[in-house]
Amino acid sequence: MAKQLGGGDGIRDQKPGMRGRAAPHRPQRPDPTPRSGPAPAPAPLGEAPGSGSDPAGPLTDRLRYLDAATRRIARGMNLDETLWELCRAAVPAFADRAYIHLYAPLPVGDEAAAEPGVLQLHCTDRSERRDPDAPDPEPAPADQDDSQAAPTVRPVPGSPLAGLLRDGRPALGDTPGVASAAAELLGTPGTPPALPPGQRLIFAPLHGRSHALGSVLLTREAGREDFTADDLLVASQLATHTALGLEKAMLYEREASVANTLQRTMLPPSLPKPPGVRLASRYLPSSRTAQVGGDWYDAIPLPGNRVALVIGDVMGHSMTSAAIMGQLRTSVQTLAGLDLPPDEVLHHLDDQAGRLGSEHTATCLYALYDPVLHRLLVSNAGHLPPVLLRPDGGVEVLEAPPGAPIGVGSGGFRSVETHAPAGATLLLYTDGLVESRDSDVVTGVERLCARLGTAARGPAAPALEELCDAALGALGSGERDDDIALLAARFEGILPETVAYWYMAPRPQTAGQARRLTRRTLADWGLDSLVETTELLVSEVVANAVRFATRPITLRLLHTDVLRCEVGDDSTVVPRMQHARLSDEGGRGLFLVDQLAQRWGATRLSTGKVVWFEQPLPRTPGAH
């Protein structure tokens, strides 16, 4: 039975879950039409206004219906919501059945649509007898509809369907070409009797600003009056507002996708795997905005198997915030490479932010982990304190003295040292994890500690990925007021027996001393097959350091997943590889290092430099 129109919206405002697929989130909105009491039952759209003698009655009904229907269609924020609202507005108030086909893929903006396009059945709806107090059912998605309709249609250029889509105006079923087009959409080509009579069918193309997006086919069953010319105007308004809503939804979705992609490209594509520490991360964009945010994290390997752990948050959500975030992250990477203490890194970062403009501020926390000494240095620029999950399951908030945010220019940063035992996990996070409209920061941090403590209960420590999921809790799949960045580091440390360290005077005999120490150490580690090559490389690097050093040089060997050698001195002159001539007596040292080592490099420090190289470990028998 057709739904009655009159006072109020003329359509119901209840939204149950969609059958066959997860319904998109729809925020509750107040009914735009005030209701002061039960409205009288007016006549269905397209019929005489009952016993009333006012000739303006049908027109008033249509205007009321279109006002409520178009406002309802405009409320959709994505494609599914917009089509849902169209079905609810059209069926059963205006038609008994609705079939919606959309182009796949849908053209967006000024993009040229592919020719010929493919129409896919998106959803259908039909009128059924039901309790007037029951909520309106969801329109059936294409894969759940039991009605006859073509799931895929390829309009042939020059065919009636292609012409009607290009024309962009709704037409009644008795218009030339409409019956053929409708039969093609309903999957009944060549069988016109299956179609409703001409005056009981309207074909309405969905036309955006510059492209055809698809079509909606509206039909009425027997026992209901035919569509009229006035009904074509109603169908035209429904189709126009739906098409504009679809374009809005597609542009919003594309903007959100571009923003999310931009944000993620500014984050590390993957985390490093330095010896002595395992890393995991999460980034979740806000579910309430399509703009990029300024949350970021980073893990930067440093000389001596140390690693810098960084997390920060630029205030605001905009392209500018993301650009500032990208520049600050690059600055942190450069400063970390200078091997500065955490407080000096933040001091120089604050200076750099001042050059970018004082209208943007950021918080940042910089932690430096040394797996050999099991030491953690932390400096904080207005950021939330990190959380340390100890091996015994205890949870501790590390209170590093919070300096002013980056960009304020007041400095005053301090580094705090703490013991980082093997098996402990450090969690760095942004405020989106612990602060919301319903919870302040203090309460949020307490809840985070409780979740981590619960996850740590058990005979074995939880996997790092599981711990990240536990830290996120319900935020991982629910609504989020802000972006969330999360960086977790599990400290494993490097065993003392896998590290050898010496100080040596810068004199000509030092290279020979370094060779002897290297030979003895590799023999103790069972790496006899690497002795000859490593002796040669150590001798060349140490001899180069002796040339420029004025203070004792350092030699360190580390036996982890590779054999790493580090030679440090107090000279800031970084060696460069040269191609020696046949007549030259020297100049071939770094060339040999480059040829024989798996990797090598030189890092400037505040006290000089470190030249290092790595060699792969020999395969054990039976290893693949």
Secondary structure as a PSIPRED ss2 file (coil, helix, strand):
# PSIPRED VFORMAT (PSIPRED V4.0)

   1 M C   1.000  0.000  0.000
   2 A C   1.000  0.000  0.000
   3 K C   1.000  0.000  0.000
   4 Q C   1.000  0.000  0.000
   5 L C   1.000  0.000  0.000
   6 G C   1.000  0.000  0.000
   7 G C   1.000  0.000  0.000
   8 G C   1.000  0.000  0.000
   9 D C   1.000  0.000  0.000
  10 G C   1.000  0.000  0.000
  11 I C   1.000  0.000  0.000
  12 R C   1.000  0.000  0.000
  13 D C   1.000  0.000  0.000
  14 Q C   1.000  0.000  0.000
  15 K C   1.000  0.000  0.000
  16 P C   1.000  0.000  0.000
  17 G C   1.000  0.000  0.000
  18 M C   1.000  0.000  0.000
  19 R C   1.000  0.000  0.000
  20 G C   1.000  0.000  0.000
  21 R C   1.000  0.000  0.000
  22 A C   1.000  0.000  0.000
  23 A C   1.000  0.000  0.000
  24 P C   1.000  0.000  0.000
  25 H C   1.000  0.000  0.000
  26 R C   1.000  0.000  0.000
  27 P C   1.000  0.000  0.000
  28 Q C   1.000  0.000  0.000
  29 R C   1.000  0.000  0.000
  30 P C   1.000  0.000  0.000
  31 D C   1.000  0.000  0.000
  32 P C   1.000  0.000  0.000
  33 T C   1.000  0.000  0.000
  34 P C   1.000  0.000  0.000
  35 R C   1.000  0.000  0.000
  36 S C   1.000  0.000  0.000
  37 G C   1.000  0.000  0.000
  38 P C   1.000  0.000  0.000
  39 A C   1.000  0.000  0.000
  40 P C   1.000  0.000  0.000
  41 A C   1.000  0.000  0.000
  42 P C   1.000  0.000  0.000
  43 A C   1.000  0.000  0.000
  44 P C   1.000  0.000  0.000
  45 L C   1.000  0.000  0.000
  46 G C   1.000  0.000  0.000
  47 E C   1.000  0.000  0.000
  48 A C   1.000  0.000  0.000
  49 P C   1.000  0.000  0.000
  50 G C   1.000  0.000  0.000
  51 S C   1.000  0.000  0.000
  52 G C   1.000  0.000  0.000
  53 S C   1.000  0.000  0.000
  54 D C   1.000  0.000  0.000
  55 P C   1.000  0.000  0.000
  56 A C   1.000  0.000  0.000
  57 G H   0.000  1.000  0.000
  58 P H   0.000  1.000  0.000
  59 L H   0.000  1.000  0.000
  60 T H   0.000  1.000  0.000
  61 D H   0.000  1.000  0.000
  62 R H   0.000  1.000  0.000
  63 L H   0.000  1.000  0.000
  64 R H   0.000  1.000  0.000
  65 Y H   0.000  1.000  0.000
  66 L H   0.000  1.000  0.000
  67 D H   0.000  1.000  0.000
  68 A H   0.000  1.000  0.000
  69 A H   0.000  1.000  0.000
  70 T H   0.000  1.000  0.000
  71 R H   0.000  1.000  0.000
  72 R H   0.000  1.000  0.000
  73 I H   0.000  1.000  0.000
  74 A H   0.000  1.000  0.000
  75 R C   1.000  0.000  0.000
  76 G C   1.000  0.000  0.000
  77 M C   1.000  0.000  0.000
  78 N C   1.000  0.000  0.000
  79 L H   0.000  1.000  0.000
  80 D H   0.000  1.000  0.000
  81 E H   0.000  1.000  0.000
  82 T H   0.000  1.000  0.000
  83 L H   0.000  1.000  0.000
  84 W H   0.000  1.000  0.000
  85 E H   0.000  1.000  0.000
  86 L H   0.000  1.000  0.000
  87 C H   0.000  1.000  0.000
  88 R H   0.000  1.000  0.000
  89 A H   0.000  1.000  0.000
  90 A H   0.000  1.000  0.000
  91 V C   1.000  0.000  0.000
  92 P C   1.000  0.000  0.000
  93 A C   1.000  0.000  0.000
  94 F C   1.000  0.000  0.000
  95 A C   1.000  0.000  0.000
  96 D C   1.000  0.000  0.000
  97 R E   0.000  0.000  1.000
  98 A E   0.000  0.000  1.000
  99 Y E   0.000  0.000  1.000
 100 I E   0.000  0.000  1.000
 101 H E   0.000  0.000  1.000
 102 L E   0.000  0.000  1.000
 103 Y E   0.000  0.000  1.000
 104 A C   1.000  0.000  0.000
 105 P C   1.000  0.000  0.000
 106 L C   1.000  0.000  0.000
 107 P C   1.000  0.000  0.000
 108 V C   1.000  0.000  0.000
 109 G C   1.000  0.000  0.000
 110 D C   1.000  0.000  0.000
 111 E C   1.000  0.000  0.000
 112 A C   1.000  0.000  0.000
 113 A C   1.000  0.000  0.000
 114 A C   1.000  0.000  0.000
 115 E C   1.000  0.000  0.000
 116 P C   1.000  0.000  0.000
 117 G C   1.000  0.000  0.000
 118 V C   1.000  0.000  0.000
 119 L E   0.000  0.000  1.000
 120 Q E   0.000  0.000  1.000
 121 L E   0.000  0.000  1.000
 122 H E   0.000  0.000  1.000
 123 C E   0.000  0.000  1.000
 124 T E   0.000  0.000  1.000
 125 D E   0.000  0.000  1.000
 126 R E   0.000  0.000  1.000
 127 S C   1.000  0.000  0.000
 128 E C   1.000  0.000  0.000
 129 R C   1.000  0.000  0.000
 130 R C   1.000  0.000  0.000
 131 D C   1.000  0.000  0.000
 132 P C   1.000  0.000  0.000
 133 D C   1.000  0.000  0.000
 134 A C   1.000  0.000  0.000
 135 P C   1.000  0.000  0.000
 136 D C   1.000  0.000  0.000
 137 P C   1.000  0.000  0.000
 138 E C   1.000  0.000  0.000
 139 P C   1.000  0.000  0.000
 140 A E   0.000  0.000  1.000
 141 P E   0.000  0.000  1.000
 142 A H   0.000  1.000  0.000
 143 D H   0.000  1.000  0.000
 144 Q H   0.000  1.000  0.000
 145 D C   1.000  0.000  0.000
 146 D C   1.000  0.000  0.000
 147 S C   1.000  0.000  0.000
 148 Q C   1.000  0.000  0.000
 149 A C   1.000  0.000  0.000
 150 A C   1.000  0.000  0.000
 151 P C   1.000  0.000  0.000
 152 T E   0.000  0.000  1.000
 153 V E   0.000  0.000  1.000
 154 R C   1.000  0.000  0.000
 155 P C   1.000  0.000  0.000
 156 V C   1.000  0.000  0.000
 157 P C   1.000  0.000  0.000
 158 G C   1.000  0.000  0.000
 159 S C   1.000  0.000  0.000
 160 P H   0.000  1.000  0.000
 161 L H   0.000  1.000  0.000
 162 A H   0.000  1.000  0.000
 163 G H   0.000  1.000  0.000
 164 L H   0.000  1.000  0.000
 165 L H   0.000  1.000  0.000
 166 R H   0.000  1.000  0.000
 167 D H   0.000  1.000  0.000
 168 G C   1.000  0.000  0.000
 169 R C   1.000  0.000  0.000
 170 P C   1.000  0.000  0.000
 171 A E   0.000  0.000  1.000
 172 L E   0.000  0.000  1.000
 173 G C   1.000  0.000  0.000
 174 D C   1.000  0.000  0.000
 175 T C   1.000  0.000  0.000
 176 P C   1.000  0.000  0.000
 177 G C   1.000  0.000  0.000
 178 V H   0.000  1.000  0.000
 179 A H   0.000  1.000  0.000
 180 S H   0.000  1.000  0.000
 181 A H   0.000  1.000  0.000
 182 A H   0.000  1.000  0.000
 183 A H   0.000  1.000  0.000
 184 E H   0.000  1.000  0.000
 185 L H   0.000  1.000  0.000
 186 L C   1.000  0.000  0.000
 187 G C   1.000  0.000  0.000
 188 T C   1.000  0.000  0.000
 189 P C   1.000  0.000  0.000
 190 G C   1.000  0.000  0.000
 191 T C   1.000  0.000  0.000
 192 P H   0.000  1.000  0.000
 193 P H   0.000  1.000  0.000
 194 A H   0.000  1.000  0.000
 195 L C   1.000  0.000  0.000
 196 P C   1.000  0.000  0.000
 197 P C   1.000  0.000  0.000
 198 G H   0.000  1.000  0.000
 199 Q H   0.000  1.000  0.000
 200 R H   0.000  1.000  0.000
 201 L E   0.000  0.000  1.000
 202 I E   0.000  0.000  1.000
 203 F E   0.000  0.000  1.000
 204 A E   0.000  0.000  1.000
 205 P E   0.000  0.000  1.000
 206 L E   0.000  0.000  1.000
 207 H E   0.000  0.000  1.000
 208 G C   1.000  0.000  0.000
 209 R C   1.000  0.000  0.000
 210 S C   1.000  0.000  0.000
 211 H C   1.000  0.000  0.000
 212 A E   0.000  0.000  1.000
 213 L E   0.000  0.000  1.000
 214 G E   0.000  0.000  1.000
 215 S E   0.000  0.000  1.000
 216 V E   0.000  0.000  1.000
 217 L E   0.000  0.000  1.000
 218 L E   0.000  0.000  1.000
 219 T E   0.000  0.000  1.000
 220 R C   1.000  0.000  0.000
 221 E C   1.000  0.000  0.000
 222 A C   1.000  0.000  0.000
 223 G C   1.000  0.000  0.000
 224 R C   1.000  0.000  0.000
 225 E C   1.000  0.000  0.000
 226 D C   1.000  0.000  0.000
 227 F C   1.000  0.000  0.000
 228 T C   1.000  0.000  0.000
 229 A H   0.000  1.000  0.000
 230 D H   0.000  1.000  0.000
 231 D H   0.000  1.000  0.000
 232 L H   0.000  1.000  0.000
 233 L H   0.000  1.000  0.000
 234 V H   0.000  1.000  0.000
 235 A H   0.000  1.000  0.000
 236 S H   0.000  1.000  0.000
 237 Q H   0.000  1.000  0.000
 238 L H   0.000  1.000  0.000
 239 A H   0.000  1.000  0.000
 240 T H   0.000  1.000  0.000
 241 H H   0.000  1.000  0.000
 242 T H   0.000  1.000  0.000
 243 A H   0.000  1.000  0.000
 244 L H   0.000  1.000  0.000
 245 G H   0.000  1.000  0.000
 246 L H   0.000  1.000  0.000
 247 E H   0.000  1.000  0.000
 248 K H   0.000  1.000  0.000
 249 A H   0.000  1.000  0.000
 250 M H   0.000  1.000  0.000
 251 L H   0.000  1.000  0.000
 252 Y H   0.000  1.000  0.000
 253 E H   0.000  1.000  0.000
 254 R H   0.000  1.000  0.000
 255 E H   0.000  1.000  0.000
 256 A H   0.000  1.000  0.000
 257 S H   0.000  1.000  0.000
 258 V H   0.000  1.000  0.000
 259 A H   0.000  1.000  0.000
 260 N H   0.000  1.000  0.000
 261 T H   0.000  1.000  0.000
 262 L H   0.000  1.000  0.000
 263 Q H   0.000  1.000  0.000
 264 R H   0.000  1.000  0.000
 265 T H   0.000  1.000  0.000
 266 M C   1.000  0.000  0.000
 267 L C   1.000  0.000  0.000
 268 P C   1.000  0.000  0.000
 269 P C   1.000  0.000  0.000
 270 S C   1.000  0.000  0.000
 271 L C   1.000  0.000  0.000
 272 P C   1.000  0.000  0.000
 273 K C   1.000  0.000  0.000
 274 P C   1.000  0.000  0.000
 275 P C   1.000  0.000  0.000
 276 G C   1.000  0.000  0.000
 277 V E   0.000  0.000  1.000
 278 R E   0.000  0.000  1.000
 279 L E   0.000  0.000  1.000
 280 A E   0.000  0.000  1.000
 281 S E   0.000  0.000  1.000
 282 R E   0.000  0.000  1.000
 283 Y E   0.000  0.000  1.000
 284 L E   0.000  0.000  1.000
 285 P C   1.000  0.000  0.000
 286 S C   1.000  0.000  0.000
 287 S C   1.000  0.000  0.000
 288 R C   1.000  0.000  0.000
 289 T C   1.000  0.000  0.000
 290 A C   1.000  0.000  0.000
 291 Q C   1.000  0.000  0.000
 292 V C   1.000  0.000  0.000
 293 G E   0.000  0.000  1.000
 294 G E   0.000  0.000  1.000
 295 D E   0.000  0.000  1.000
 296 W E   0.000  0.000  1.000
 297 Y E   0.000  0.000  1.000
 298 D E   0.000  0.000  1.000
 299 A E   0.000  0.000  1.000
 300 I E   0.000  0.000  1.000
 301 P E   0.000  0.000  1.000
 302 L C   1.000  0.000  0.000
 303 P H   0.000  1.000  0.000
 304 G H   0.000  1.000  0.000
 305 N H   0.000  1.000  0.000
 306 R C   1.000  0.000  0.000
 307 V E   0.000  0.000  1.000
 308 A E   0.000  0.000  1.000
 309 L E   0.000  0.000  1.000
 310 V E   0.000  0.000  1.000
 311 I E   0.000  0.000  1.000
 312 G E   0.000  0.000  1.000
 313 D E   0.000  0.000  1.000
 314 V E   0.000  0.000  1.000
 315 M E   0.000  0.000  1.000
 316 G E   0.000  0.000  1.000
 317 H E   0.000  0.000  1.000
 318 S C   1.000  0.000  0.000
 319 M H   0.000  1.000  0.000
 320 T H   0.000  1.000  0.000
 321 S H   0.000  1.000  0.000
 322 A H   0.000  1.000  0.000
 323 A H   0.000  1.000  0.000
 324 I H   0.000  1.000  0.000
 325 M H   0.000  1.000  0.000
 326 G H   0.000  1.000  0.000
 327 Q H   0.000  1.000  0.000
 328 L H   0.000  1.000  0.000
 329 R H   0.000  1.000  0.000
 330 T H   0.000  1.000  0.000
 331 S H   0.000  1.000  0.000
 332 V H   0.000  1.000  0.000
 333 Q H   0.000  1.000  0.000
 334 T H   0.000  1.000  0.000
 335 L H   0.000  1.000  0.000
 336 A H   0.000  1.000  0.000
 337 G H   0.000  1.000  0.000
 338 L C   1.000  0.000  0.000
 339 D C   1.000  0.000  0.000
 340 L C   1.000  0.000  0.000
 341 P C   1.000  0.000  0.000
 342 P H   0.000  1.000  0.000
 343 D H   0.000  1.000  0.000
 344 E H   0.000  1.000  0.000
 345 V H   0.000  1.000  0.000
 346 L H   0.000  1.000  0.000
 347 H H   0.000  1.000  0.000
 348 H H   0.000  1.000  0.000
 349 L H   0.000  1.000  0.000
 350 D H   0.000  1.000  0.000
 351 D H   0.000  1.000  0.000
 352 Q H   0.000  1.000  0.000
 353 A H   0.000  1.000  0.000
 354 G H   0.000  1.000  0.000
 355 R H   0.000  1.000  0.000
 356 L H   0.000  1.000  0.000
 357 G C   1.000  0.000  0.000
 358 S C   1.000  0.000  0.000
 359 E C   1.000  0.000  0.000
 360 H C   1.000  0.000  0.000
 361 T C   1.000  0.000  0.000
 362 A E   0.000  0.000  1.000
 363 T E   0.000  0.000  1.000
 364 C E   0.000  0.000  1.000
 365 L E   0.000  0.000  1.000
 366 Y E   0.000  0.000  1.000
 367 A E   0.000  0.000  1.000
 368 L E   0.000  0.000  1.000
 369 Y E   0.000  0.000  1.000
 370 D E   0.000  0.000  1.000
 371 P C   1.000  0.000  0.000
 372 V C   1.000  0.000  0.000
 373 L C   1.000  0.000  0.000
 374 H C   1.000  0.000  0.000
 375 R E   0.000  0.000  1.000
 376 L E   0.000  0.000  1.000
 377 L E   0.000  0.000  1.000
 378 V E   0.000  0.000  1.000
 379 S E   0.000  0.000  1.000
 380 N E   0.000  0.000  1.000
 381 A E   0.000  0.000  1.000
 382 G C   1.000  0.000  0.000
 383 H C   1.000  0.000  0.000
 384 L C   1.000  0.000  0.000
 385 P C   1.000  0.000  0.000
 386 P C   1.000  0.000  0.000
 387 V E   0.000  0.000  1.000
 388 L E   0.000  0.000  1.000
 389 L E   0.000  0.000  1.000
 390 R C   1.000  0.000  0.000
 391 P C   1.000  0.000  0.000
 392 D C   1.000  0.000  0.000
 393 G C   1.000  0.000  0.000
 394 G C   1.000  0.000  0.000
 395 V E   0.000  0.000  1.000
 396 E E   0.000  0.000  1.000
 397 V E   0.000  0.000  1.000
 398 L C   1.000  0.000  0.000
 399 E C   1.000  0.000  0.000
 400 A C   1.000  0.000  0.000
 401 P C   1.000  0.000  0.000
 402 P E   0.000  0.000  1.000
 403 G E   0.000  0.000  1.000
 404 A C   1.000  0.000  0.000
 405 P C   1.000  0.000  0.000
 406 I E   0.000  0.000  1.000
 407 G C   1.000  0.000  0.000
 408 V C   1.000  0.000  0.000
 409 G C   1.000  0.000  0.000
 410 S C   1.000  0.000  0.000
 411 G C   1.000  0.000  0.000
 412 G C   1.000  0.000  0.000
 413 F C   1.000  0.000  0.000
 414 R C   1.000  0.000  0.000
 415 S E   0.000  0.000  1.000
 416 V E   0.000  0.000  1.000
 417 E E   0.000  0.000  1.000
 418 T E   0.000  0.000  1.000
 419 H E   0.000  0.000  1.000
 420 A C   1.000  0.000  0.000
 421 P C   1.000  0.000  0.000
 422 A C   1.000  0.000  0.000
 423 G C   1.000  0.000  0.000
 424 A C   1.000  0.000  0.000
 425 T E   0.000  0.000  1.000
 426 L E   0.000  0.000  1.000
 427 L E   0.000  0.000  1.000
 428 L E   0.000  0.000  1.000
 429 Y E   0.000  0.000  1.000
 430 T C   1.000  0.000  0.000
 431 D H   0.000  1.000  0.000
 432 G H   0.000  1.000  0.000
 433 L H   0.000  1.000  0.000
 434 V C   1.000  0.000  0.000
 435 E C   1.000  0.000  0.000
 436 S E   0.000  0.000  1.000
 437 R C   1.000  0.000  0.000
 438 D C   1.000  0.000  0.000
 439 S E   0.000  0.000  1.000
 440 D C   1.000  0.000  0.000
 441 V H   0.000  1.000  0.000
 442 V H   0.000  1.000  0.000
 443 T H   0.000  1.000  0.000
 444 G H   0.000  1.000  0.000
 445 V H   0.000  1.000  0.000
 446 E H   0.000  1.000  0.000
 447 R H   0.000  1.000  0.000
 448 L H   0.000  1.000  0.000
 449 C H   0.000  1.000  0.000
 450 A H   0.000  1.000  0.000
 451 R H   0.000  1.000  0.000
 452 L H   0.000  1.000  0.000
 453 G H   0.000  1.000  0.000
 454 T H   0.000  1.000  0.000
 455 A H   0.000  1.000  0.000
 456 A H   0.000  1.000  0.000
 457 R C   1.000  0.000  0.000
 458 G C   1.000  0.000  0.000
 459 P C   1.000  0.000  0.000
 460 A C   1.000  0.000  0.000
 461 A C   1.000  0.000  0.000
 462 P C   1.000  0.000  0.000
 463 A C   1.000  0.000  0.000
 464 L H   0.000  1.000  0.000
 465 E H   0.000  1.000  0.000
 466 E H   0.000  1.000  0.000
 467 L H   0.000  1.000  0.000
 468 C H   0.000  1.000  0.000
 469 D H   0.000  1.000  0.000
 470 A H   0.000  1.000  0.000
 471 A H   0.000  1.000  0.000
 472 L H   0.000  1.000  0.000
 473 G H   0.000  1.000  0.000
 474 A H   0.000  1.000  0.000
 475 L H   0.000  1.000  0.000
 476 G H   0.000  1.000  0.000
 477 S C   1.000  0.000  0.000
 478 G C   1.000  0.000  0.000
 479 E C   1.000  0.000  0.000
 480 R C   1.000  0.000  0.000
 481 D C   1.000  0.000  0.000
 482 D C   1.000  0.000  0.000
 483 D C   1.000  0.000  0.000
 484 I E   0.000  0.000  1.000
 485 A E   0.000  0.000  1.000
 486 L E   0.000  0.000  1.000
 487 L E   0.000  0.000  1.000
 488 A E   0.000  0.000  1.000
 489 A E   0.000  0.000  1.000
 490 R E   0.000  0.000  1.000
 491 F E   0.000  0.000  1.000
 492 E C   1.000  0.000  0.000
 493 G C   1.000  0.000  0.000
 494 I C   1.000  0.000  0.000
 495 L C   1.000  0.000  0.000
 496 P H   0.000  1.000  0.000
 497 E H   0.000  1.000  0.000
 498 T H   0.000  1.000  0.000
 499 V E   0.000  0.000  1.000
 500 A E   0.000  0.000  1.000
 501 Y E   0.000  0.000  1.000
 502 W E   0.000  0.000  1.000
 503 Y E   0.000  0.000  1.000
 504 M E   0.000  0.000  1.000
 505 A C   1.000  0.000  0.000
 506 P C   1.000  0.000  0.000
 507 R C   1.000  0.000  0.000
 508 P C   1.000  0.000  0.000
 509 Q C   1.000  0.000  0.000
 510 T H   0.000  1.000  0.000
 511 A H   0.000  1.000  0.000
 512 G H   0.000  1.000  0.000
 513 Q H   0.000  1.000  0.000
 514 A H   0.000  1.000  0.000
 515 R H   0.000  1.000  0.000
 516 R H   0.000  1.000  0.000
 517 L H   0.000  1.000  0.000
 518 T H   0.000  1.000  0.000
 519 R H   0.000  1.000  0.000
 520 R H   0.000  1.000  0.000
 521 T H   0.000  1.000  0.000
 522 L H   0.000  1.000  0.000
 523 A H   0.000  1.000  0.000
 524 D H   0.000  1.000  0.000
 525 W C   1.000  0.000  0.000
 526 G C   1.000  0.000  0.000
 527 L C   1.000  0.000  0.000
 528 D H   0.000  1.000  0.000
 529 S H   0.000  1.000  0.000
 530 L H   0.000  1.000  0.000
 531 V H   0.000  1.000  0.000
 532 E H   0.000  1.000  0.000
 533 T H   0.000  1.000  0.000
 534 T H   0.000  1.000  0.000
 535 E H   0.000  1.000  0.000
 536 L H   0.000  1.000  0.000
 537 L H   0.000  1.000  0.000
 538 V H   0.000  1.000  0.000
 539 S H   0.000  1.000  0.000
 540 E H   0.000  1.000  0.000
 541 V H   0.000  1.000  0.000
 542 V H   0.000  1.000  0.000
 543 A H   0.000  1.000  0.000
 544 N H   0.000  1.000  0.000
 545 A H   0.000  1.000  0.000
 546 V H   0.000  1.000  0.000
 547 R H   0.000  1.000  0.000
 548 F H   0.000  1.000  0.000
 549 A C   1.000  0.000  0.000
 550 T C   1.000  0.000  0.000
 551 R C   1.000  0.000  0.000
 552 P C   1.000  0.000  0.000
 553 I E   0.000  0.000  1.000
 554 T E   0.000  0.000  1.000
 555 L E   0.000  0.000  1.000
 556 R E   0.000  0.000  1.000
 557 L E   0.000  0.000  1.000
 558 L E   0.000  0.000  1.000
 559 H E   0.000  0.000  1.000
 560 T C   1.000  0.000  0.000
 561 D C   1.000  0.000  0.000
 562 V E   0.000  0.000  1.000
 563 L E   0.000  0.000  1.000
 564 R E   0.000  0.000  1.000
 565 C E   0.000  0.000  1.000
 566 E E   0.000  0.000  1.000
 567 V E   0.000  0.000  1.000
 568 G E   0.000  0.000  1.000
 569 D E   0.000  0.000  1.000
 570 D C   1.000  0.000  0.000
 571 S C   1.000  0.000  0.000
 572 T C   1.000  0.000  0.000
 573 V C   1.000  0.000  0.000
 574 V C   1.000  0.000  0.000
 575 P C   1.000  0.000  0.000
 576 R C   1.000  0.000  0.000
 577 M C   1.000  0.000  0.000
 578 Q C   1.000  0.000  0.000
 579 H C   1.000  0.000  0.000
 580 A C   1.000  0.000  0.000
 581 R C   1.000  0.000  0.000
 582 L C   1.000  0.000  0.000
 583 S C   1.000  0.000  0.000
 584 D C   1.000  0.000  0.000
 585 E C   1.000  0.000  0.000
 586 G C   1.000  0.000  0.000
 587 G C   1.000  0.000  0.000
 588 R C   1.000  0.000  0.000
 589 G H   0.000  1.000  0.000
 590 L H   0.000  1.000  0.000
 591 F H   0.000  1.000  0.000
 592 L H   0.000  1.000  0.000
 593 V H   0.000  1.000  0.000
 594 D H   0.000  1.000  0.000
 595 Q H   0.000  1.000  0.000
 596 L H   0.000  1.000  0.000
 597 A C   1.000  0.000  0.000
 598 Q C   1.000  0.000  0.000
 599 R E   0.000  0.000  1.000
 600 W E   0.000  0.000  1.000
 601 G E   0.000  0.000  1.000
 602 A E   0.000  0.000  1.000
 603 T E   0.000  0.000  1.000
 604 R E   0.000  0.000  1.000
 605 L E   0.000  0.000  1.000
 606 S C   1.000  0.000  0.000
 607 T C   1.000  0.000  0.000
 608 G E   0.000  0.000  1.000
 609 K E   0.000  0.000  1.000
 610 V E   0.000  0.000  1.000
 611 V E   0.000  0.000  1.000
 612 W E   0.000  0.000  1.000
 613 F E   0.000  0.000  1.000
 614 E E   0.000  0.000  1.000
 615 Q E   0.000  0.000  1.000
 616 P E   0.000  0.000  1.000
 617 L C   1.000  0.000  0.000
 618 P C   1.000  0.000  0.000
 619 R C   1.000  0.000  0.000
 620 T C   1.000  0.000  0.000
 621 P C   1.000  0.000  0.000
 622 G C   1.000  0.000  0.000
 623 A C   1.000  0.000  0.000
 624 H C   1.000  0.000  0.000
